[in-house]
Amino acid sequence: MTIKKASTSQELKPTDTSSVYSYMPDKDNETYFYVTGNMKNVGGDSYSVEDMNIQMTFDDKYNYTGYIAADDGGNDFYGDYVKPFGSVKYYMYASVPDELINSYSTCKIQFGFHDNFRHDYKTDFSLYEYCYEINLTK
């Protein structure tokens, strides 16, 4: 997994917007805060990148559930299953009020997943085999 950048956007769009495409539309008075990069599957089985637990905490106080979307180069975000030795561009994101986007100083992004990205609805990061944290300063 690589991290390319952290940024904000009113909409999240896939790579191919040359014709009909699906995207995450703007929400009134909110902005998408996201981290993007690439994920490569070096395991023996396909997995879904959506089987991650993600939380974003702004200024050590404001918590938002995060989501992940995969962009396999097509016109939508449905390429979330990554084949062995395949890779996708990903977006870890949360929709955050504009007021906070304009005023925050720090953002802590926590994400966790199980071996082979086994699906789990738990939100307690201590229950995942792999837990990571990214700390960003504006």
GUGUGU-540393 format. One record per residue: residue number from 1; x, y, z of N, C-alpha, C in turn. Coordinates in Angstrom, 2 decimals, always signed. Layout:
<tinus>
+-----+---------+---------+---------+---------+---------+---------+---------+---------+---------+
:  nr :   neast :  nnorth :     nup :  caeast : canorth :    caup :   ceast :  cnorth :     cup :
+-----+---------+---------+---------+---------+---------+---------+---------+---------+---------+
: NUM :       X :       Y :       Z :       X :       Y :       Z :       X :       Y :       Z :
...
+-----+---------+---------+---------+---------+---------+---------+---------+---------+---------+
</tinus>
This chain:
<tinus>
+-----+---------+---------+---------+---------+---------+---------+---------+---------+---------+
:  nr :   neast :  nnorth :     nup :  caeast : canorth :    caup :   ceast :  cnorth :     cup :
+-----+---------+---------+---------+---------+---------+---------+---------+---------+---------+
:   1 :   +0.86 :   -1.17 :   +0.00 :   +0.00 :   +0.00 :   +0.00 :   +0.90 :   +1.23 :   +0.00 :
:   2 :   +0.62 :   +2.15 :   -0.91 :   +1.34 :   +3.41 :   -0.94 :   +0.36 :   +4.55 :   -0.67 :
:   3 :   +0.88 :   +5.65 :   -0.18 :   +0.07 :   +6.84 :   +0.03 :   +0.63 :   +7.91 :   -0.89 :
:   4 :   -0.22 :   +8.42 :   -1.76 :   +0.22 :   +9.43 :   -2.71 :   -0.03 :  +10.85 :   -2.20 :
:   5 :   -1.25 :  +11.08 :   -1.68 :   -1.55 :  +12.43 :   -1.18 :   -2.79 :  +12.42 :   -0.30 :
:   6 :   -2.93 :  +13.48 :   +0.45 :   -4.14 :  +13.76 :   +1.22 :   -4.69 :  +15.07 :   +0.68 :
:   7 :   -6.01 :  +15.13 :   +0.53 :   -6.59 :  +16.33 :   -0.05 :   -8.08 :  +16.40 :   +0.28 :
:   8 :   -8.73 :  +17.40 :   -0.28 :  -10.18 :  +17.57 :   -0.14 :  -10.78 :  +17.77 :   -1.52 :
:   9 :  -12.08 :  +17.45 :   -1.62 :  -12.78 :  +17.63 :   -2.88 :  -14.28 :  +17.66 :   -2.64 :
:  10 :  -14.99 :  +18.38 :   -3.47 :  -16.45 :  +18.39 :   -3.37 :  -17.05 :  +17.10 :   -3.91 :
:  11 :  -16.36 :  +16.45 :   -4.85 :  -16.81 :  +15.19 :   -5.43 :  -15.60 :  +14.27 :   -5.59 :
:  12 :  -15.85 :  +12.96 :   -5.54 :  -14.81 :  +11.99 :   -5.85 :  -15.20 :  +11.30 :   -7.14 :
:  13 :  -14.31 :  +11.36 :   -8.14 :  -14.60 :  +10.80 :   -9.46 :  -13.59 :   +9.72 :   -9.81 :
:  14 :  -14.04 :   +8.70 :  -10.57 :  -13.11 :   +7.65 :  -11.01 :  -12.18 :   +8.16 :  -12.11 :
:  15 :  -11.24 :   +7.33 :  -12.50 :  -10.25 :   +7.70 :  -13.50 :  -10.89 :   +8.04 :  -14.84 :
:  16 :  -11.81 :   +7.19 :  -15.30 :  -12.39 :   +7.36 :  -16.64 :  -13.71 :   +8.13 :  -16.56 :
:  17 :  -13.67 :   +9.39 :  -16.92 :  -14.88 :  +10.22 :  -16.96 :  -15.21 :  +10.64 :  -18.39 :
:  18 :  -14.72 :   +9.86 :  -19.37 :  -14.90 :  +10.22 :  -20.78 :  -16.31 :   +9.99 :  -21.29 :
:  19 :  -17.08 :   +9.15 :  -20.60 :  -18.48 :   +8.95 :  -20.97 :  -19.28 :   +8.83 :  -19.68 :
:  20 :  -20.24 :   +7.97 :  -19.62 :  -21.05 :   +7.79 :  -18.42 :  -20.17 :   +7.21 :  -17.31 :
:  21 :  -20.30 :   +7.75 :  -16.09 :  -19.51 :   +7.25 :  -14.96 :  -20.29 :   +7.46 :  -13.67 :
:  22 :  -19.92 :   +6.70 :  -12.66 :  -20.51 :   +6.89 :  -11.33 :  -19.48 :   +7.62 :  -10.47 :
:  23 :  -19.96 :   +8.36 :   -9.49 :  -19.07 :   +9.13 :   -8.64 :  -19.73 :   +9.39 :   -7.29 :
:  24 :  -18.99 :   +9.95 :   -6.37 :  -19.54 :  +10.34 :   -5.08 :  -19.84 :  +11.83 :   -5.15 :
:  25 :  -21.13 :  +12.17 :   -5.14 :  -21.51 :  +13.57 :   -5.37 :  -21.30 :  +14.46 :   -4.15 :
:  26 :  -21.31 :  +15.75 :   -4.42 :  -21.20 :  +16.77 :   -3.39 :  -22.39 :  +16.66 :   -2.44 :
:  27 :  -22.12 :  +16.85 :   -1.17 :  -23.17 :  +16.93 :   -0.15 :  -23.21 :  +18.36 :   +0.35 :
:  28 :  -24.39 :  +18.90 :   +0.52 :  -24.52 :  +20.28 :   +0.98 :  -23.75 :  +20.52 :   +2.26 :
:  29 :  -22.96 :  +21.58 :   +2.28 :  -22.20 :  +22.02 :   +3.45 :  -21.16 :  +21.01 :   +3.94 :
:  30 :  -20.75 :  +20.09 :   +3.05 :  -19.73 :  +19.11 :   +3.40 :  -18.70 :  +19.00 :   +2.28 :
:  31 :  -17.53 :  +18.50 :   +2.65 :  -16.43 :  +18.28 :   +1.71 :  -15.84 :  +16.91 :   +2.00 :
:  32 :  -15.41 :  +16.22 :   +0.95 :  -14.71 :  +14.96 :   +1.15 :  -13.27 :  +15.24 :   +1.53 :
:  33 :  -12.84 :  +14.66 :   +2.65 :  -11.43 :  +14.65 :   +3.03 :  -10.95 :  +13.26 :   +2.68 :
:  34 :   -9.82 :  +13.15 :   +1.96 :   -9.39 :  +11.82 :   +1.54 :   -7.87 :  +11.68 :   +1.49 :
:  35 :   -7.47 :  +10.42 :   +1.55 :   -6.09 :  +10.00 :   +1.30 :   -6.17 :   +9.04 :   +0.13 :
:  36 :   -5.27 :   +9.18 :   -0.81 :   -5.28 :   +8.30 :   -1.97 :   -3.89 :   +7.72 :   -2.22 :
:  37 :   -3.86 :   +6.61 :   -2.90 :   -2.61 :   +5.93 :   -3.24 :   -2.94 :   +4.68 :   -4.00 :
:  38 :   -2.05 :   +3.69 :   -3.94 :   -2.26 :   +2.42 :   -4.63 :   -2.12 :   +1.26 :   -3.66 :
:  39 :   -2.91 :   +0.22 :   -3.93 :   -2.81 :   -1.03 :   -3.17 :   -2.51 :   -2.15 :   -4.15 :
:  40 :   -1.59 :   -3.00 :   -3.76 :   -1.27 :   -4.17 :   -4.57 :   -1.50 :   -5.41 :   -3.72 :
:  41 :   -2.13 :   -6.39 :   -4.31 :   -2.40 :   -7.66 :   -3.63 :   -1.24 :   -8.61 :   -3.90 :
:  42 :   -0.47 :   -8.92 :   -2.86 :   +0.63 :   -9.86 :   -3.01 :   +0.26 :  -11.21 :   -2.40 :
:  43 :   -1.02 :  -11.37 :   -2.00 :   -1.50 :  -12.62 :   -1.44 :   -1.97 :  -13.57 :   -2.53 :
:  44 :   -2.42 :  -14.73 :   -2.11 :   -2.84 :  -15.77 :   -3.04 :   -4.30 :  -15.73 :   -3.44 :
:  45 :   -5.11 :  -14.92 :   -2.77 :   -6.54 :  -14.85 :   -3.07 :   -6.95 :  -13.40 :   -3.33 :
:  46 :   -8.06 :  -13.25 :   -4.06 :   -8.63 :  -11.91 :   -4.25 :   -9.18 :  -11.41 :   -2.93 :
:  47 :   -9.19 :  -10.10 :   -2.75 :   -9.80 :   -9.53 :   -1.55 :  -10.49 :   -8.22 :   -1.91 :
:  48 :  -11.40 :   -7.81 :   -1.05 :  -12.10 :   -6.55 :   -1.24 :  -11.47 :   -5.50 :   -0.33 :
:  49 :  -11.05 :   -4.37 :   -0.90 :  -10.48 :   -3.31 :   -0.10 :  -11.52 :   -2.68 :   +0.82 :
:  50 :  -12.80 :   -2.91 :   +0.52 :  -13.86 :   -2.33 :   +1.34 :  -13.95 :   -2.99 :   +2.72 :
:  51 :  -13.23 :   -4.08 :   +2.94 :  -13.27 :   -4.76 :   +4.23 :  -12.23 :   -4.20 :   +5.19 :
:  52 :  -12.14 :   -2.89 :   +5.24 :  -11.29 :   -2.18 :   +6.19 :  -12.18 :   -1.37 :   +7.12 :
:  53 :  -11.73 :   -1.24 :   +8.34 :  -12.39 :   -0.35 :   +9.30 :  -11.57 :   +0.94 :   +9.31 :
:  54 :  -12.23 :   +2.08 :   +9.08 :  -11.52 :   +3.36 :   +8.96 :  -12.20 :   +4.40 :   +9.83 :
:  55 :  -11.39 :   +5.17 :  +10.54 :  -11.91 :   +6.30 :  +11.31 :  -10.97 :   +7.48 :  +11.14 :
:  56 :  -11.56 :   +8.66 :  +10.99 :  -10.79 :   +9.90 :  +10.89 :  -11.14 :  +10.77 :  +12.08 :
:  57 :  -10.12 :  +11.25 :  +12.76 :  -10.31 :  +12.12 :  +13.93 :   -9.60 :  +13.43 :  +13.68 :
:  58 :  -10.36 :  +14.50 :  +13.69 :   -9.82 :  +15.83 :  +13.46 :   -9.60 :  +16.53 :  +14.79 :
:  59 :   -8.43 :  +17.13 :  +14.95 :   -8.07 :  +17.89 :  +16.15 :   -8.29 :  +17.10 :  +17.44 :
:  60 :   -8.06 :  +15.79 :  +17.39 :   -8.18 :  +14.90 :  +18.56 :   -9.57 :  +14.94 :  +19.20 :
:  61 :  -10.58 :  +15.37 :  +18.45 :  -11.90 :  +15.57 :  +19.05 :  -13.07 :  +15.15 :  +18.17 :
:  62 :  -12.99 :  +15.40 :  +16.89 :  -14.13 :  +15.20 :  +16.00 :  -13.94 :  +13.92 :  +15.19 :
:  63 :  -14.77 :  +12.91 :  +15.47 :  -14.63 :  +11.58 :  +14.88 :  -15.61 :  +11.37 :  +13.74 :
:  64 :  -15.08 :  +10.81 :  +12.64 :  -15.90 :  +10.50 :  +11.47 :  -15.58 :   +9.09 :  +11.00 :
:  65 :  -16.63 :   +8.34 :  +10.69 :  -16.44 :   +7.03 :  +10.09 :  -15.89 :   +7.23 :   +8.69 :
:  66 :  -14.84 :   +6.50 :   +8.38 :  -14.24 :   +6.59 :   +7.06 :  -14.67 :   +5.41 :   +6.20 :
:  67 :  -14.50 :   +5.59 :   +4.92 :  -14.85 :   +4.56 :   +3.93 :  -13.69 :   +4.44 :   +2.97 :
:  68 :  -13.70 :   +3.36 :   +2.19 :  -12.68 :   +3.20 :   +1.17 :  -13.35 :   +2.85 :   -0.14 :
:  69 :  -12.87 :   +3.44 :   -1.20 :  -13.37 :   +3.16 :   -2.55 :  -12.18 :   +2.80 :   -3.41 :
:  70 :  -12.38 :   +1.86 :   -4.32 :  -11.32 :   +1.43 :   -5.22 :  -11.61 :   +1.90 :   -6.64 :
:  71 :  -10.57 :   +2.35 :   -7.29 :  -10.66 :   +2.83 :   -8.67 :   -9.70 :   +1.97 :   -9.50 :
:  72 :  -10.26 :   +1.05 :  -10.28 :   -9.41 :   +0.15 :  -11.07 :   -9.12 :   +0.71 :  -12.46 :
:  73 :   -9.31 :   +2.01 :  -12.64 :   -9.04 :   +2.65 :  -13.92 :  -10.26 :   +2.79 :  -14.79 :
:  74 :  -11.39 :   +2.29 :  -14.30 :  -12.62 :   +2.34 :  -15.08 :  -13.46 :   +3.57 :  -14.79 :
:  75 :  -14.77 :   +3.42 :  -15.02 :  -15.69 :   +4.54 :  -14.88 :  -16.56 :   +4.46 :  -13.63 :
:  76 :  -16.11 :   +3.69 :  -12.63 :  -16.87 :   +3.59 :  -11.38 :  -15.93 :   +3.20 :  -10.25 :
:  77 :  -16.50 :   +3.06 :   -9.06 :  -15.71 :   +2.66 :   -7.88 :  -16.06 :   +1.24 :   -7.46 :
:  78 :  -16.41 :   +0.39 :   -8.41 :  -16.81 :   -0.97 :   -8.09 :  -15.69 :   -1.98 :   -8.28 :
:  79 :  -14.48 :   -1.54 :   -8.54 :  -13.35 :   -2.45 :   -8.72 :  -12.67 :   -2.77 :   -7.42 :
:  80 :  -13.47 :   -3.03 :   -6.36 :  -12.90 :   -3.20 :   -5.02 :  -12.25 :   -4.56 :   -4.81 :
:  81 :  -12.54 :   -5.56 :   -5.65 :  -11.88 :   -6.86 :   -5.49 :  -10.56 :   -6.83 :   -6.26 :
:  82 :   -9.49 :   -7.07 :   -5.52 :   -8.16 :   -7.03 :   -6.10 :   -7.65 :   -8.45 :   -6.25 :
:  83 :   -7.36 :   -8.84 :   -7.48 :   -6.85 :  -10.18 :   -7.77 :   -5.40 :  -10.28 :   -7.30 :
:  84 :   -4.91 :  -11.52 :   -7.08 :   -3.50 :  -11.67 :   -6.73 :   -2.60 :  -10.98 :   -7.77 :
:  85 :   -1.67 :  -10.20 :   -7.29 :   -0.74 :   -9.39 :   -8.07 :   -1.43 :   -8.27 :   -8.85 :
:  86 :   -2.71 :   -8.04 :   -8.57 :   -3.41 :   -6.90 :   -9.14 :   -3.25 :   -5.69 :   -8.24 :
:  87 :   -3.56 :   -4.52 :   -8.76 :   -3.49 :   -3.31 :   -7.94 :   -4.61 :   -2.36 :   -8.33 :
:  88 :   -4.99 :   -1.51 :   -7.39 :   -6.02 :   -0.50 :   -7.61 :   -5.58 :   +0.80 :   -6.95 :
:  89 :   -6.12 :   +1.87 :   -7.46 :   -6.01 :   +3.16 :   -6.79 :   -7.13 :   +3.18 :   -5.76 :
:  90 :   -6.87 :   +3.69 :   -4.58 :   -7.90 :   +3.73 :   -3.55 :   -8.08 :   +5.16 :   -3.05 :
:  91 :   -9.24 :   +5.39 :   -2.46 :   -9.54 :   +6.61 :   -1.73 :  -10.05 :   +6.20 :   -0.36 :
:  92 :   -9.37 :   +6.61 :   +0.71 :   -9.91 :   +6.51 :   +2.07 :  -10.52 :   +7.88 :   +2.32 :
:  93 :  -11.81 :   +7.92 :   +2.65 :  -12.45 :   +9.22 :   +2.70 :  -13.54 :   +9.30 :   +3.77 :
:  94 :  -13.89 :  +10.53 :   +4.10 :  -15.03 :  +10.82 :   +4.97 :  -15.62 :  +12.14 :   +4.48 :
:  95 :  -16.92 :  +12.27 :   +4.60 :  -17.59 :  +13.52 :   +4.28 :  -17.66 :  +14.34 :   +5.56 :
:  96 :  -17.04 :  +15.52 :   +5.53 :  -16.82 :  +16.33 :   +6.73 :  -17.43 :  +17.72 :   +6.53 :
:  97 :  -18.04 :  +18.29 :   +7.56 :  -18.60 :  +19.64 :   +7.42 :  -17.56 :  +20.65 :   +6.93 :
:  98 :  -17.98 :  +21.53 :   +6.04 :  -17.09 :  +22.56 :   +5.49 :  -16.42 :  +23.37 :   +6.59 :
:  99 :  -17.15 :  +23.68 :   +7.63 :  -16.60 :  +24.49 :   +8.72 :  -15.38 :  +23.83 :   +9.34 :
: 100 :  -15.43 :  +22.50 :   +9.52 :  -14.29 :  +21.79 :  +10.09 :  -13.15 :  +21.70 :   +9.08 :
: 101 :  -13.46 :  +21.45 :   +7.82 :  -12.41 :  +21.39 :   +6.78 :  -11.63 :  +22.69 :   +6.75 :
: 102 :  -12.32 :  +23.79 :   +6.95 :  -11.66 :  +25.10 :   +6.90 :  -10.88 :  +25.44 :   +8.16 :
: 103 :  -11.13 :  +24.73 :   +9.26 :  -10.51 :  +25.15 :  +10.53 :   -9.63 :  +24.10 :  +11.21 :
: 104 :   -9.64 :  +22.83 :  +10.78 :   -8.90 :  +21.80 :  +11.51 :   -7.39 :  +22.05 :  +11.42 :
: 105 :   -6.66 :  +21.49 :  +12.38 :   -5.19 :  +21.56 :  +12.37 :   -4.56 :  +20.20 :  +12.13 :
: 106 :   -5.17 :  +19.15 :  +12.71 :   -4.61 :  +17.80 :  +12.57 :   -5.71 :  +16.81 :  +12.20 :
: 107 :   -5.30 :  +15.75 :  +11.56 :   -6.21 :  +14.64 :  +11.26 :   -5.47 :  +13.33 :  +11.49 :
: 108 :   -6.06 :  +12.46 :  +12.30 :   -5.52 :  +11.13 :  +12.54 :   -6.43 :  +10.15 :  +11.81 :
: 109 :   -5.85 :   +9.37 :  +10.91 :   -6.60 :   +8.35 :  +10.18 :   -6.16 :   +7.00 :  +10.69 :
: 110 :   -7.10 :   +6.25 :  +11.25 :   -6.83 :   +4.89 :  +11.71 :   -7.51 :   +3.93 :  +10.75 :
: 111 :   -6.82 :   +2.84 :  +10.42 :   -7.47 :   +1.81 :   +9.62 :   -6.95 :   +0.45 :  +10.03 :
: 112 :   -7.84 :   -0.52 :   +9.98 :   -7.50 :   -1.87 :  +10.37 :   -8.17 :   -2.87 :   +9.47 :
: 113 :   -7.57 :   -4.05 :   +9.39 :   -8.15 :   -5.14 :   +8.59 :   -7.62 :   -6.47 :   +9.10 :
: 114 :   -8.31 :   -7.52 :   +8.68 :   -7.94 :   -8.89 :   +9.07 :   -7.08 :   -9.53 :   +7.99 :
: 115 :   -6.48 :  -10.68 :   +8.33 :   -5.77 :  -11.47 :   +7.33 :   -6.68 :  -11.70 :   +6.14 :
: 116 :   -6.13 :  -11.58 :   +4.95 :   -6.87 :  -11.78 :   +3.71 :   -8.11 :  -10.90 :   +3.61 :
: 117 :   -8.13 :   -9.81 :   +4.35 :   -9.24 :   -8.84 :   +4.34 :  -10.58 :   -9.52 :   +4.64 :
: 118 :  -10.55 :  -10.48 :   +5.55 :  -11.78 :  -11.15 :   +5.98 :  -12.76 :  -10.10 :   +6.48 :
: 119 :  -14.00 :  -10.18 :   +6.03 :  -15.01 :   -9.18 :   +6.38 :  -15.38 :   -9.24 :   +7.86 :
: 120 :  -15.59 :   -8.06 :   +8.46 :  -15.94 :   -7.97 :   +9.87 :  -16.60 :   -6.61 :  +10.10 :
: 121 :  -17.66 :   -6.59 :  +10.88 :  -18.35 :   -5.32 :  +11.17 :  -17.85 :   -4.66 :  +12.45 :
: 122 :  -16.85 :   -5.22 :  +13.10 :  -16.37 :   -4.65 :  +14.35 :  -15.77 :   -3.27 :  +14.12 :
: 123 :  -15.94 :   -2.39 :  +15.08 :  -15.35 :   -1.06 :  +14.97 :  -14.21 :   -0.86 :  +15.96 :
: 124 :  -13.94 :   -1.84 :  +16.81 :  -12.85 :   -1.77 :  +17.78 :  -11.55 :   -2.18 :  +17.09 :
: 125 :  -10.65 :   -1.22 :  +16.93 :   -9.41 :   -1.49 :  +16.20 :   -8.54 :   -2.56 :  +16.87 :
: 126 :   -8.67 :   -2.75 :  +18.17 :   -7.85 :   -3.75 :  +18.85 :   -8.23 :   -5.18 :  +18.43 :
: 127 :   -9.35 :   -5.36 :  +17.75 :   -9.78 :   -6.68 :  +17.33 :   -9.29 :   -7.07 :  +15.93 :
: 128 :   -8.57 :   -6.18 :  +15.29 :   -8.04 :   -6.46 :  +13.95 :   -6.58 :   -6.90 :  +14.04 :
: 129 :   -6.18 :   -7.80 :  +13.12 :   -4.79 :   -8.26 :  +13.12 :   -3.82 :   -7.16 :  +12.67 :
: 130 :   -4.29 :   -6.29 :  +11.79 :   -3.43 :   -5.24 :  +11.26 :   -4.08 :   -3.89 :  +11.50 :
: 131 :   -3.39 :   -3.02 :  +12.22 :   -3.89 :   -1.68 :  +12.53 :   -2.80 :   -0.66 :  +12.21 :
: 132 :   -3.22 :   +0.42 :  +11.56 :   -2.28 :   +1.45 :  +11.16 :   -2.86 :   +2.82 :  +11.48 :
: 133 :   -1.97 :   +3.79 :  +11.56 :   -2.38 :   +5.15 :  +11.85 :   -1.57 :   +6.12 :  +11.00 :
: 134 :   -2.26 :   +7.07 :  +10.41 :   -1.61 :   +8.13 :   +9.63 :   -1.94 :   +9.44 :  +10.34 :
: 135 :   -0.94 :  +10.24 :  +10.64 :   -1.15 :  +11.54 :  +11.29 :   -0.78 :  +12.65 :  +10.32 :
: 136 :   -1.74 :  +13.52 :  +10.08 :   -1.55 :  +14.61 :   +9.13 :   -1.70 :  +15.95 :   +9.84 :
: 137 :   -0.91 :  +16.91 :   +9.41 :   -0.99 :  +18.26 :   +9.93 :   -1.25 :  +19.19 :   +8.76 :
: 138 :   -2.16 :  +20.11 :   +8.96 :   -2.52 :  +21.04 :   +7.89 :   -1.46 :  +22.10 :   +7.72 :
+-----+---------+---------+---------+---------+---------+---------+---------+---------+---------+
</tinus>
